[in-house]
Amino acid sequence: MLVFVLIVISSMTILAIGLAYRSRVEMRLSYASCQRAKAYYLALGGLQWCKALLAQTPLNPERTTRVCRFNSSAASDRERLFEQIKTYTDEPMELVYWIRDELGYLSVNKSDSGSWENLGSIRREQQACILDWIDLDSDTNLDGAELDFYERLEPPWLCKNASIIALKELLFVKNITHDRYIGRLIDSAAKIAGKVDYQLLFESDPEKGNPGLVNIFSAHGDGKVNINTASGGILSSLPGIDEQAVEAILTLRAGPDGQDRTDDDVCVENAEGISRLEGLTELQAELLQQYCCFNSDTFRIFSYAEVKGHKCFLMATVRVAENRPQILTVERLL
């Protein structure tokens, strides 16, 4: 009888310990889920603030340039183009967000593929696979991939053979990994959180290392890039545009003080402004007029939130018509 009682007590003890452990694990999981949800909605808040910023005033070339090429001057701080927020609660929360011009990137659907080769950071087989994905035919480029490749995958899917609508479609393309898609973008955002180091936003140069396809391509636009917001790497990839021409553009954009992203920055408002650039040949001026535009109505918002080590990184595409921003796509990068 005593043995039976001991067995019952032991069994109940083991059961109680098991239930206590399970409850503890579930509480931890619930807490972690709560923190992840907080990070997600904090990042959504960053998207909404950027939408409000874009809706404040008409987006002429000067305004677009200012919003999308953030500078760390006091004037820009007042406009809150980029901000780090710390809450007054006991929970450490941080939020950083910024805006980029979609036309500051190369259009994956419309841009001259010769520009991709000039970048040097996209391998030949990646270029071929992207071109096979968006072209209308079923002919396979050298090192590319068409339907016969994607049908053999598990699970299989179709080769689109049409224009990309959302940039994340590139993740379905052969040879495009998540690391190749994101590049150093998440690392840069994480380094910014906790300290205001604006230069980290601009360290992903399309000509160097692994900038990520999100720092090179856009799914929007007619093939022209905004001369006021495109990086030097993107501008130098345009056919016929050499380093001297890019330097002339960047020098003009920097304004009288020679410092980029400061209050005296200058924008090119029309084709006549290109012809007045010093150091350009007549052919280069014509090419820039062919490959460049001067304003935009489509923007990319990045919003990175961190709550007690739980992170969320969102990327949204927003189109602005009559000062009314409309979100076209939202993608979670992290």
Buried (B, 14 or more C-beta within 10 A) or exposed (E): EEEEEEEEEEEEEEEEEEEEEEEEEEEEEEEEEEBBEBBBEBBBBBBBBBBEBBBEEEBEBBBBBBBBBBBBBEEBEEBEBBBBBEEEEEEEBBBBBBBBBBBBBBBBBBBBBEBBEBBEBBEBBBBBBBBBBBBEEEEBBEBBBBBEBBEEEEEEEEBBBEBBEEBBBBBBBBBBEEEBBBBBBBEBBBBBBEEEEBEBBBBBBBBEEEBBBBBBBBBBBEBBBBBBBBBBBBBBBBEBBEEEBBBBBBBBBBBEEEEBBBEEBBBBBEBEBBEEBEEBEEEBBBBBBBBBBBBBBBBBBBBBBBBBEBBBBBBBBBBBEEEEBEEBBBBEBB
